[in-house]
Amino acid sequence: MRVSLRGCRGWTLPFALRSESAPAAPAAMPPPRSVFHGLTAQSAGGVRLPISLTATHNGKVWANWDATMNCRPGTFPMTNVTPITKIRPDGTFTRSERYVIRYKGGLVDHFRVKVTGAFRADGATGTLEARVRTTQPGHRFRPCASGKQAWAARG
């Protein structure tokens, strides 16, 4: 791809487009210091939501992913950074989290998220799920949930 802007000579940026397919090779531990990028089953504005996983040098993984949660009425977008999690010898991992975000005026969001996955010789697959319950003295809010969403990523 060649990019040029007014007042600039431009630059060339190579990239590759790949057709989507879920990794299907046998289970395997990921290479140390490897990065996997992929998509979840959810979309926002017609664009699939991303997930990225980074395998560390010592058999652990952390992830960064987006989800949308249904909150009648409407939807609530969120980004989550899953903390470092141990990868089992069979290449699988699971991380459940609970955390709270407090705002002025007594508004509090109570998050519950879960990510599961399995590394394979040609990538990784798994599921993610997010829920939030908002509380504030004197107010009632409906809970929001993404539902269980599949994801697939390749290195």
Secondary structure, DSSP 8 states (H G I E B T S, - for coil): -EE--TTS--EE------------S-B----TT-EEEEEEEEEETTEEEEEEEEE-TTSEEEEEEEEEEE-SSSEEEEEEEEEEEE--TTSEEEEEEEEEEE-GGG-EEEEEEEEEEEEETTEEEEEEEEEEEEEBTTB----EE---EEEEEE-
